[in-house]
């Protein structure tokens, strides 16, 4: 069973960008989060100014699935698969393709800057999670980036959410 791509935490939608967006259904099909109704809910949330925290895993996110799981895949997901020549095929997950372009661009800029900072910083000096500066279009959408592996990040998620949206959640 795969972990969900999006969860609610203290009235904040938390999205784990990357492989968690690929959903395995009944062991024979794959689907990509968000589906049409979920995408509509995200757009509505953005328009209403409700908080969203997007946690990025890295610049290249992919998941490996069995070839037969593509039989009923939606066209958008099937187009992502470049060539399936083996039983297991890596699927690139398009980063932030579910966000409005200006917000997506801000998230991708943050990810590039964070990855660059990680490359220049010794591992012992890296915090496990890097958080963007609030600002730009849609300040209620924040981005965070795992700079190293973290076991069960959900355990401290409410603390991260409280810190990232202290001004919004205090109202």
JOKA-V878217 format. One record per run of one state. SS is the DSSP state (H for helix, E for strand, - for the rest). FROM is the first residue (numbers start at 1). TO is the last residue. If there is no record, write none. Layout:
# JOKA-V878217
SS/FROM/TO + SS/FROM/TO
This chain:
# JOKA-V878217
-/1/5 + E/6/9 + -/10/11 + E/12/17 + -/18/18 + H/19/21 + E/22/25 + -/26/28 + E/29/32 + -/33/35 + H/36/48 + -/49/51 + E/52/56 + -/57/61 + E/62/66 + H/67/70 + -/71/74 + H/75/78 + -/79/87 + E/88/92 + -/93/100 + H/101/120 + -/121/122 + H/123/125 + -/126/128 + E/129/131 + -/132/140 + E/141/146 + -/147/152 + H/153/164 + -/165/165 + H/166/169 + -/170/171
